[in-house]
């Protein structure tokens, strides 16, 4: 990334500004301000998240918001209620209180002498969610948003559930927030009340995993904050962005299709990161693109951004399987609108002999599959947060426990763009069952690279709101939607569909082993074939990434990331271990040292479906001179055939004294899951 130090605007940084709310709570904000704003008001850009402006997001915030400020915008990074130095307690994600606080923040910004009343919102993940949610409330001064790696549907397409299946990332994310919510404010900013604020968080934030397991269907809990319930409520322009290694690409397509406002979509090869930090690469000059958007809608400058295609995506080339890519080869392609007339359905039928063919089968064949729990160990994460090495590996090992169907070698190249779909005719040996479907690119050396996948809890075959048990051995027809993707397959490669009855630990398995019968008659794969467009070669290139200077830091202890599959053959135990150790980082200007370490284990024994266990542990430490605190959280999720069981622990130390300790135990009945 190129660091820009000579901006048109002189920028001053206000490290901490209090924003008062109507209930007496103060939210903490960091503001980057063009110096001239004191005499000549400017537009404002808000990012509103719980990830601590003082430390965890300080480096990326300085690069991003410092850049926007250098181009004439007042930029605010506001810590939500109960996070960072903000007062109160954060008790769940996307609560009504969060949105009401956000409206008050926007109103406060609009009344400041340095703001001209024109405001935008930007955010990745949580900040992308609440940008959409607050836009749907139509505050008068919110003129445009940029939402990155977010969703319009909190149940069907978020970290918690996918196709009605419980995601392993539901536990992982709950544990991450368990640790965030236990962190103290900085005494240098809040003074002596730091400990009272800290203890309020420790005592009151709670175990969010319990909240999310209490809602296993698409009920009112999930509908709240899901803007897909009524797209017409959003009336400001929307730029929506994601990456193919992220978990939130589907929302880009739905937002472009469902919204009736000026809108743009952008999808690169990236994981869960801003595109100017994009991994896998290529990273792009996203801040420059964002400025074109802000200048158009907040400054009323003509940047011609709306004359360009509605959707631009990275068409990925074929690669050999690898859990880590520094760069994904490919090219940029674009569509003037979405849905696009350039996309046609290409159908392949499931045939006897495990074949995929464009011709309809002349006879039916019944095939069976009962997958071992090991299918999924090489699936990678549902969402690549830390970026590689958590991407899927060679699928051949996974395919040993799956039912596969494969085309002959392609005679000519094939490009797809959109959401593949599998029509499946089946029957089940159990009343509760799931199915995982993977589309892979099989090279001439037989290596299989997963292109996309989809999950379906078969009890949700008709509805996510009102699941129904299966009648054993009764034949059903379902459609399994796979995640949207843009992928090119070269001539000589083969397409492979893999069907399994488990996908652990990406998804929690069914209560018992399931044997599915798959009927090739009326079972088919639908691919969104894209006709290559000559106009793609004339697309202007994105500029190289730029950013403002980052805050000064010193890495005192090194970063260590691991992603390991471990098998103990003597004990018939298998584990997927993930370690995200960010070491110790010192923020030099404020003499603030932060240590952050996370470990995750997902285990099972033999083929015992009630032996699966997810366990996470977080350690976070904050220190300045002789003052320091440390928090340790541990969350364990197990299940029987009837129930989920949660065990959570929280311990907090001030210096060498443990000052808080609490354990939680919950039993949550399984409900068609």
N, C-alpha and C positions, 0 to 999 in steps of 0.2 A: 504494500500500500504506500502511495506517495503522501507524505505529510506536507500539508500546506501551512505555511507560517505567515505569509504576506497576503492577508485578506483586504478587501475593499473597506471593510468595517473594522474599527477598533472595538474589541470585545472585552467587557468586564464580567467577571464571574462572581456571583453571590452564593457563597458556599451553603448557606442555610437561611431560608426565608419562611416565616410561619404564615400559613393560610388558615384563618379561623373559620370553623364551621358553625352552623346555627345551634348545634347541641353542645357547644363549648369545647369540642375537640379541635386541636390544631394539627394540621398536616404539614409535614416538612417538605420543602421544595429547594432544589438547587436550580439557579437561573443563570443562563448565559445571555448577556444583553449587549446589543450594539450600543456604544456610548451615546450616539446621537438620539437614541430613543427617549432620553429625558426631555428633549426639546422638540422631537419629531417622532410621534408614535409610530410603531411598526406592527406588522402582523405577529401572531404568537403561534408556537407549536408546542403541544402538550404530549408528554409520555407519562402514563399513570399506571404504575405497577408496584408490586410488593417486594421487589428484589434488592432494595437497599442502595440508595444513591451514594452512600458514604464509602462503600467498599466493593461489594460483589459486582456491581454494574458500573463502578466509577471509571474504569478504563474505557470501556466501549462508549459510555455516555459522553466522555470528554471528546472522543474522536468524532462522534455523530453530532451532538448538539453544539459543540464548539464550531463545527463546520457550518451548520445552518445559521448560527448567530453571525458568523463571519460574512454571511451573504444577506444580512439584513433582517433576521428574524429573532424575536425574543423566544428563547427555548426554555421550557420548564420540565424538569424531571421530578415528579411528585411521588413520594412514597405513600402508598395507601394506608388507611387506618390500620394501626397495629403492626406496622412494619417500619424498619429504620428508626428514625427519630419521631415519627408520627405518633400521636396519642391513640388511645383505644386499643381494642383487641380484634384481630382478624379471625373470624370463626368459620369461614368457608369461602369458596370461590364464587364470584359473580353474584353476590347477594344484592338484594334491592338496595341495601344501605350503601354498598359500593357505588352503585350507579347514581344514587342521590348525592353522595359525596362528590362524585365526578361532575355532576351538574353545578354544584356549588363552586367547585374549583373553576369551571369555565366562566361562571358569572363573576367570580372574584377577578379573574384575569381580565375580563372585558371592561371592568371598572378602573383598572390601573391606568395611570397617566401615560405610561409608556406603551400601551396597547391601543391600536386603532380600531379594535372591535372585530377584527377578522382573525379567526382561530382555526387551526388544523389539529388533528390528533394523529399520532403515529405510534405503532407498537408492534413488537414481535411476541407471539404466543399470547400471554395474558393481556398485554397491552393491545394486541390485535383484536382479541375478543371484546374487550370493553370499548374499543373504538367503534366497533360495529354496534354494540349494545347501546352505547350512549347516543350514537347517530340515530338509532331507531326512536329515541325519545325526542328528537328534533329540537335541540337547544338552538336558539336563534343565531348565536354567534359562531356556531360550528359550521364552517364553510366547506370542508373537505376532510377526508381521512386517507391514511395509508395503513392497511391492515396486512400484517406479515405472519405467515405460519399460524393461522387461526382457523376458526370454523364458524359456520352458521348454524350448526346442528350439534348441540352439546351431548346428545345421547348417541346418535348413529355414527358420529364421526369425530370423536374426541378420545382422550387418553383412557377413558373409563371402559367403554364397551364398543365392540365392532361387530356388526351383524347380529347383535344380541348376545355375543360371547363376551365374557369378562376378560379384559386384557391384563397381562402381567404388569404392564406399565401403570395400571391403576394402583397397584401396591407401590411401585417405584415412585410414582408422583406423590402419593399420599405421604410417603416417608420423606421425600424432599421438602414438602411444605411443613411437615412436622418439625423438621430441623430449622427451616426459615423462621417459623412462628415462635421458636424458642430463643431466638437471638436477642441480645440486649441492645438498647440505644447507646449512642456514644455519650458518656458523661460530660465530655467537653462541650457538647451542644445543649443537652437537656439539664445539666447540673445535678444536684443531689437527688432529684426525683427519679434518676435512672433506674434505681433498684426497684422502686415501687412499680414503675412501668414494666420492668422485666418480669417481676413476679405476677403481675396481672396477666401477661402473655403465657407464662408457664402454667398458670392455674386454669385459664379460661379458654384457650384456643381450641383444645380438644383434639380428638383423633378423627380426622376427616375420612379416613378409610371406612369407618363405621357409617358415616353419612352416605357414602357412595354405594356401599353394599346394601343399605336399606332401600335403595331404589334400583331394582334390577330390571325394571321395565321402563318404557318411555312415558313417564308420568309428568305431572305438572312441575315437579322438581327440575326435570331436564328441559322442559319446554320453556321455562323461564330463562331468558338470556339466549334462546335459540332464535336468531332473527329470521330463519327460514319459515317460522310460523306466519310471518306476514312481511314479505320483502318490501311492500309498498310503504312501510313506516320509515324506511330510509329514503331521504330526499336530497342528500348532499352527494357530491361526486365521490367515488370510491376507487382507489387503486388497491388491488388484492394480489399478494405475492406469496410464493412458496418455492419449495425445491423437491426434486424427486426422491431424495434421501430423507425427507421430512415426513411426518405423519399427516400433514394437513393439505395435501394437494387437491383433494376432491372438492373442497370448498371453493377454490378459485373458479372452477367450471360452473358450479351451482350459482355462485354470486353473479357471474357474468350472464348466465341464463335467466336468473330470477329477478335481478334488479332492473329498474326502469329509470336509471339516472346515468349521467356520464360516468364511464367506468373503464378501467384498464386492468388487464391480467398479465402477470409475468411469472414464469416458472423456469428455474434453472436446475442445475444438477445438485444443488446444495442440500446440506442437512439443516438442522433447526437453528439457522443462523441468519443474521442480516446478510444480504448478498454482497456487500463490500467486504465481509469477512468470510465469504463463501467457501466451504469445504464440503465435498470435493469441488475442485475448481472446474471451470474458470470463474473466479470472483469477478465482479463487474463494478463499474463506477456508479453504484446505486445511489449514492448521495447526490451526484450530479443529475440523475434521472428524477430523484425526489424533488430537487430544486425546480426542475421544469414543471413538475406537478404543482408545487406550492406557488410558484410564480404565476401560473395560470389562474389558480383558484383563489389565492390569498392576496396577490398583488395586481391581478387583472392584466398581466402582461401576456402578449401573444407568443407562446413558445412553440406552437404547432404540434404539441404533444397529442392533441385530440384528432389531428389529421392522420395519425399513424394507426396501424392495425390495433384492434381491440385486445388481441391476445398474442403474446410472444412467448415461445417456449424453446427449451433446449432439446432438440431431437437427438437422443443418445445413440451413439454407435454401439455395435456389438463389442463386448469386452469379455475376457476370461474372468471367471469368478474369483473374487477377492474380498475379504472383509474390510479392506482399506484401499481407497483410491485417493491420490493427491489431485487427480484431474480425471474427469470423465470425457473422453473424446466425443465429438458430436458437432452440431451446427445449430444456429438459431433459425427457427421457422416462425411464421406468423399467420394468423387468420384475421380477416377484416371484421368478423363477428363470430359470436358463439351462441348457439350451435352453428356449425359451419356446413355449408353445402359441399365442401371438399372431402367430407368424411362419409364413407359408404360402409355398409355392413358386409363383412366377409365371413361366411359361415363354414365351419368345419364340423363334420358329424363324427360322433364316437362310433367306432366300428369294432366288430369282433377282431380278436387278435391284437388288441391294444393299439389300434391305428386311428389316426385323425385323417379324414378325407373330405374333400368338397362334395363328393357324391353321397347321397343318402344311402344308408345301409339296406341291403336287400333282405337281411334276416336279423333277428334280435339275438343278442347274447347276454346272459346274466353273469356278471363278474362280482366278486366279493372283496371287501377290504376291511380289516380290523387292525388299525395301526398301533404300533408300540409307542410308548410315551417318549421314546428317544426322537421321534419325528418332531423337529422344531429346535433342536439344540444348535443347529447351524442357520437359524432363521434371522439372526440379528435382532435388533430392537425394533419394536413397532415404530418408534421415532428415534432417529439418530441425533440425540441431544449433543453428546460430546464429540460428535463426528466419529470417523473411524477410530478403532477397529470394530464397531458394532454393526457393520453391514453384513448381509447374508453371504455365506460361503458357498462352495461347490455343492450343488443340489443333488448330486448322485447319491451321497450318503443318506440324505433325507428320502430320496425316491425309493430306497430299499424297503421302506415301510409304507409306501403309498401305491395307489393304483394309477398307472400312467398310460397315457395315450399320446401317440407321436405321429407327426407328418413324415412323409418321405423328405429327402433333401429338397429345399426350395429351388425351383428352376430359375427364379429371378428374385431380385431384392424385394422386400416387403417393408412398408412403414405403417405403423399404427399410431393413432393419437386419440386418446379418449379412454373410456372405461370398457374393457372386455367383459363379457358376460357368459356364464356357463348355464345352459339349460340342463337340468339333471333330473332324470327319472330314477327313483330309488325306493327301497324299503329298509326299515331299521329293526334290529333285534331288541332295541331298548326304547322306552318312551321318551327319554331325554338324550339327545344326541347333537353333535356338532359336525360340521364338515369344513375343511380347509382346502382351498383350491389354489394352485400355483401355476403360473405360466412361465416357462423357462425357454431360454435361447440355448440350444444344444449345438455346440461347435463340431467341426469335422473331427476333432480329437476326443469327442464325446463328453467334454466338460460342459456342465450345465449351469448357466447363470440365471438366477431368478430375475424376471422382468417385473412382475407384479403378482399380487395375490389377493384373495378375498376370503372372508369367514362368514359362516351363517350358523347360528343356533337354530336347529331345525324345528324347535318348538316355536320359533318366531317366523315361520314360513309365511304366515298370512298377516302378521301384525307384530310390531315391537311393543304395542300397548297392551295387547291381550293375547299372550302366548297360549298355545294349546299343546298338550302332550301328544306324542305320536301313538298311533295304533300299531303295535308291532306286526311286522310282515305285511302291512298294507302298503300299496304302491302310491307314491306321491310324485308330483312334479314341482320343482322349485327353480328359481333363478338366483344364482349367486353372482353378485356384482363384484368385480375385481377393481382395485384402485386404478384411477386414471394414470396413464403413462404415455410418453412419446418415445418410441423405440424403433430403430431400424434393424432389420434382420437381413444379412447378406445371403446371396445365392449359395447353396451348398449347406447352409445350416438347417436345422429342424426345429419345429415348434413342439413343445411338450406340455401337456396338461397333467398335473399330478393331484390326485384326490386323496386326502387322508382324513381319518376320524379323530385325530388329535393334532395339536400344534403347540405343545408345551416347550418353553414357558411363555411364548408370545401370547398364548391364550390359555386360560384355566380349562383343564379337561372336563369332560362329562363325569357324572358320579360313578359310572361303571364303564368298563370296556364296551365298545359298540361295534357290531358287525353290520356293515351296510352292504346291501345288494344294489348294484348299479346296472340298469338296463340300457343297453346301447340304443335301443329304439327310442326315438324322441329325445335323445340326449345330444346336445351340440354346443359348440363354442362359437360365440359371435365376437368378431374382432372389428374394431373401428379403423378400417383401412383408410389411410390418408393418401391422396394423390399428390405427389411432389409438385410444388408450384415454382415456376420460373422466377416469380417475384422474390422468392426467399433469398436468391443470390444477390439481390440488390438492397437487402436490409442494411441500414447503417450499423456499423459496429458500435458496441458499447465502449465507452471510454474506460481507461484503467482506474482501479479504485483509488479514491482520494479520501483524506480525512484530516481533521484538525490534530494538533499535537496532543498526545495522551498524557494523563497525569503521571507524575514521576513515581515509579515503584522500584522495589528491589526484591528479587526472588531469593528468599533466605533458605528455603528448603525446596528441592526440585519437584516438578510435576511428574506423577507416575500414573499411567493408565494401563489396565490389563483387562483382557476379555478371554477367559479360558474355559474350555470344556474338559471336565475331569471325570474319569471313569474308574471306579474301584471294582475290578472284576471279581475279587474274592467276596466282597460284600454285596455285589450286584447293585451298587449305588452309583448314580450319575449326578453331576452337578454342573451348572453353568455359573461361573463366578465373574462378576464384573467389579472392577476397582477404579474409582475416579478419585485420585489423590492429587489435589491441586497444591499440595505443599503449603508453605508459609510465604505470604506476600506482605511486604511492608509498603504502606503508602507514605512516601517519604515526607511530603509537606506537612502531614498531620501526625507523623510518628505513630501510626496505627498499624498493628500487625494482625493479620488474619490467617488462620489455619483452617482448611476445609478438606475433610476426607470422607469418602463414602465407599461402602462395600455392599454388594448384593450377592445373594446365593439363591439359586433356584434348583431344587433337588427332587429326586424321586428314587424309589427302590424297586428294582425289577419291573414288573408290569402292574404294580399295585397302584390303582388310580386314587386311593385314599392316602397314599404316602407322599403326594406332592406337597412341597412346602416352599414358600417364598420368605426370605429373611433379608432385612436391610438394616444397616447400621450407619449412622452419621456421627461425625465428631467435628465440632466447630469451636474454635478458640479465638478470643479477641484480647489484645494486650497493648498497653501503653505504659512504658516505664515499669513501675512496680505493681500496677493494677492489671489484673487479668481475670477473665471468666472463661469457663468451658462448658459446653453442653454436649451430652451424648444421648442420642435417641436410638431405639431399636424397635423394629416392627416385624412381627411374624404372622403370616397368614397360612393356615392349614384348612383342611376340609374333611368331612365325612361324607357319606352318601346323602345325608339329610341337611347338614349345616356347614357354614363357614365359621371358623374360629379365629379370632383376632387376639393377639397378645402384643401390647405396646408398653414401652418403658421410656421414661424421661428422667435423666439425672443432670443436675446443674451444680457447678462448682464456682465458688469465688475464692481465688487463690487456691489453697490446698484444702479448703473446707467444703464439703458437700452441703449445699444450702437448700436443695430441693430434690425430691425424689417421689415419683409416682408411677404406679403400674395400672394398666387397664386390661380388662378381660371382657370380651364380647362374644356372644354366639348369635349368628344371623342365619335364619333358615334359608336354604337354597330354594329358589322359586323358578322352576322350569329352567334351571341353569346347571 
